[in-house]
Amino acid sequence: MRTQAILFAIAALLAIPAYAEDAGSPALGTSKALSKAAAEVEADLGTIFASNVYTKAQYGTGGVGLRNRSSGALNVSNVNKPTKAAFVYWAAITAGAPPAAVKSVKIQRIAPTASAVATVVGTAIGVTSSPCWSGDTTTVYKAAVPLSIANGIGTYQITLLAGASGSTTGGDPWYSTQKLPLMEGASLVVVGTGNANVSIFDKPLAGNMFYGNLTYTLGLPAAATGRNVTFDNIGADGQVGASRDADSVISGEVTTINGFQYAGLGGANNDSDWNGAIAGPLPQLWDTTGHQINAAAPAGTTSLNVSIDAPGDCLVPVANVVALY
C-alpha cells in the first residue's frame, strides 16, 4: 500500500494520470510516506490580502462533501439579516481541463423556508495538481449567490449538474472505482450585518496543493481591537485515513496562527482542521472549520501568520474568513 500511495503522489506531481483501483481495493487519496517528490510540495505563499472586505458585518459558514454524490446539504448559523454578500466555493479533480458541467452548481435554501433554485457559474480562483488521486488537475471555483437565496441562517442544498461527478452512486471513495471528474465538496460563506470587520481570503490562497508544510500571511485590512477575532478555514481533501480506517499520521495536521496552535494534537482543539469531519463518516474529503483566535491577535495585530503542518496527506486550501470585532 505504501508503494501505491507514493505512486499516486508522484503521478499527481508529474501530471501523469494515476490508475483507478478496482472496486474492493482501496484507492488511496494520500501518501503515508513522504516521498522526495511529495516533499517538494511545501510552500510559503507570502502575504495574501483579502479578496472581499465588509464593515459593520459578521458571517456564517457551512460545508458538505460531494465525492461520488449528485447533491448534498449544508447548514449555516449565526448570520444576522440583512445579508450583505454570499459566496459558494467548490473544487473538482479532472484529467486536463474541467468539463463545462463542473463549472456551475445549483443552490437552494430548503429550510426554514424554501427558495427558488439558482444556477451559479463559478470563476476558477485556483488551479493545482491532483491531491494524490487519479487525474492531474484540481480546480477551485467561487461564485456569488443571490441574496434572495442566501438570506440568512438555514439549510442549503447544493446540486451538481449532470456530468459534473464521474460517479453519483455514493460509493466509498477508497473502496470504489475512481471515475473522473472527482468532486471534493462545497462551502457557503454568508456575510450578515453586525459589528465586525469581515475579510474573505481566497485568491491566491486557493489551489496550491501541498504535502508537508504550507505557510502564508494574511494581511488584515484593519488592526485588531483586542476584542474577539474569529478564523474559518475551508479546504479540500481532508481525511482520517483510508475510509473509516483512521491513521494518526494522515489525520495529524497541526494549524498554528501567530505562534499559537489552534488545531491538531496538543492544541486548543485536539482535532485536525483537515480530517474531512464536515462530511463524516463518509465521504470526507472536505473541511469547513472555525476558531476563536483572540490570543493570536491582540490589539494592534495587522497580520496573521498561518502554518499548516500536514505530515501524511495531500491537501488543497480553498479560503479563509476572518472577523475582527
N, C-alpha and C positions, 0 to 999 in steps of 0.2 A: 504493500500500500504506500509506503514511503516513496519508493521509486516512481510509482504512478503520480503521486502528488507533485513531486519535483518536475516531472514531465509536463504536467498541466501548467505550472508556474512558468517554466521556460518557454513553452509553446505560446502562452499569452504574451510574454515579453518580446518574443521574436516575431509576433504576428503570424504564427503558424497555427491553424485551427487544431485544437486538441480533439481527440476522438470522443465519441459519446459511448458511455457504458451501456451494456445490455441491462434490461430490467432484472432486478435481483442482485446486481453487483453495484457496490457503492461508487457513485460518480463524485469524486471529491471536488469541493469548491475551495480548497485551500491546500497549503503545503505544510506539513508538520515539521519539516526540516528546512532551515533557512539556507537555500542553495546560493551559490555565488551570484547567479543571475538575479535571483529574487532580492538578494541583499542590496543590489544596486537600486532597487525601487524604494529608496529612502530619500526624503527631500525636505528642504527648508524653502517654503514658498515666499518668505519675506513678509512685508507688510501688505495687508489686504484691507481695503476701505469698503464701507457699506455701499451696496447697490441701491438700497431703499432706506430712507430715514423718515420717521414720523414723530412729531412732538405732540404733547398732550394726548398720549396714547397708551395702550397696553395690548397684550396679544395672547392668543392661544394656539397650540399646535396639536396635531394628531397624525397618526400614520397607520399604514396597513401593508402587509406583504402581499405580493401578487404573482410569485412564481407558480407556474402551472395552474393559474386561475384565469377566469374571464372577468371577474369583478371582485370587489371587496369593500367593506365599510370601515370607516374610521370615526372617531369621536373627538370633538373639540370642546374644551371647557374654558371658563374664565375669560370671556370676551364681553365687554360692555358695549351696548349699542349707543350711538350708531357706529357701524363699522366703517373704517377708513380705507381698507385695502385687503385683498386676499390673493394668495398665490398657491398653486399646486405644483409640486415637484414630483418627477418620476424618473426612472432610469431603466435602460434596456441593454442587453448584451446581444450583439449581432455578429455575423461574419461580413465584414465590409460595411458599406453604407446602410443605415437603417431603412427599412421599407416605409412607405408613406403611413401605413396603419399605426406604426409605433409613435408617430409624431403628434398625435392627438389623443385625448381621453374625454370621456363623458363624465360629468359630475352632477349630482343632485343631492339636495338636502332632503333626507327622508324622515327626520324627526327633529324637533317636536311637531313640526308641520311639514308637509311635502311641498317642494318647489318644482318648478319646471326643470327639465333636463337641458344642460348646456354642453355642447361640444367645444372644448377649448383647444386651440392649436399651440403647441409648445415651441419655445425657442431653445435651441441647443446651447447650453451655457457651459458645457464641459464635455470633452471627448478624450477618452483614455483607452488603455488596453483592457482585456478581459481580466476580472479578478480571479484568475485560476479556474475558470470553467472553459468549456468549448467556446468557439467564436474568438474574435480578435479585437472587437471594438465595444466599448461601453459608452453610451451617450446619456448625459443628464439633461433633462428638459425642465423648463419653467414656463408656466402660463398664468396670466391674470384670470381670476374667477369673478364673474359678475356679482356685485354686491346684492343683487336681488336673490341670489342663491346662497352665498356665504354671508349671511346677515347676522351671525352670532353663534352662540353655542348650539350644539346639536350633533346628530349623526349624519354623515355624508357618504354617499355611495359613489365609488369610482368604478366605471365600467370601461373596459378596453374595447377598441374597435376590432372587428373581425380581422384576423391575421396578425394582430399585434403580439400574440403569445403563441409559440410553437405548440404548446400543449395547454389545454384547459380542463384536463381530467382530474386535477387535484392531486397528482402523484407526488410522493415524497421526492424532493429534489435530488437526494443522494441515492435513491434506490429505484429510479425510473430512467428511461432513455431520455437523454437531453435532446430537445427539439428546438432549434433556434426559430425566432428570437426568444431569449430568456428574459422575462420581465423580472425586475427586482422588487419594486414596491412604489408607494406613493405617499406623500405627506402634504398636508394642508396647513398653511400659516394664515391665520385671520387676525388682522390688526383692528382693535377697537378703540374706544375713547377712554382716556384715563389721565393719569398724572405722571407718566413716564416718557422718556425718550427711547423709542424703539428703533433698532437698526437690524436690517437683514443683510447678511453677508453671504453671497453665493459665488458669482464670478469674480476672480479666477480660482476660488477655492474648489468649486465643483469639478468633478473629474479627478485627476491626479491620483490614480490607483497607486497604493503603496503597500509595502510589506516590510515591517520592521519599525521605523520611526518616521513620523511626519511632524514637522514643526512649522508654525506660522504665527504672525502677529496680527491681531485685529485692531486697526486704528479707530478708536471711538470718536464719534462726531462731537462729543462734549465730554468734559471731565466728570467723573463720578462724584456724587454729592456726599457720600458717606452713608447713604441710606441703602435700601435694597437694590441688589443687582442680580438679574437672572440671566441664564445662558442655556439655550437649547441647541442640541446637535441633531442634524439629520444626516444619515449615512447609509450606504448600500453595502450589502453582502455580509453583514454580521451573522455569526452563528455560534452555537455552543460546542460544536464538534462535527461529527458526521451524523446527520439526522438527530435522533434523541440520545446518541452516544456522546456524552459530554467529554470534553478534553480540556484540562486546566490550562494547557499552553495556548490552544486556539482561542479559548474564551478569556484569556488572561490580560486583555488590553488595559492599559492604565492611561487615564486622562489627567493631565496636570495643567493648571492655569495660573500663571504668575507664581509658580513655585508651590502652589497648593494642590494636592491630589484630591480630585473630586469623584473619580470613578476607578474601579479596579481594586483588587485585594489590598487591604491596608489603608484605603482612602475613606473619605466621609461616607461614600456609598461603596460597599464592597463589591458590588456587581459592576460588570463592564458596560460601557456605553455602546458596545458593538457586538452584542450577543443575539441579535435578532428577536429580542423578547417581545417587541410590539406585535410580532407575527407568530408568537409561540403557541403551542409547541412546534407546529409546522405551519407554513413552510420556512419561517425565519427569513434571513437574508435582507432585512430592512430594519432600521432603527430610527426612532424619534424619542429623544430623551431630554431631560431638563434638570438644572441645578440652580440653587441659590448660591451665589459665589461672593458674598459680602467680604469675606476675609481676603480674597484675591484682588478686590477692587475698593480699597479705602478712598476717602475723599481725595480728589486731585488726580486719580488714576486716569490716564488718557489712552492706554493700550492694554490689550490682553495677550500675553504670550502663551500660546496653546501648544502643548506637546502631547502627541498620542503615540504610545509605545505598543505596537502590535507584533509580538514575537512569533506568532504562528498563523497569521491569517492575511489574506489579500483583501483590502478594503478600499472603498471609494467614497470620499467625502462629498456631500451634496450642498449643505448650507448650515449656517449658524444664525441664531436670532439672539440679540442681547437687548435687555431693557435696563435703563438707568432710572431709578425712581428718586 
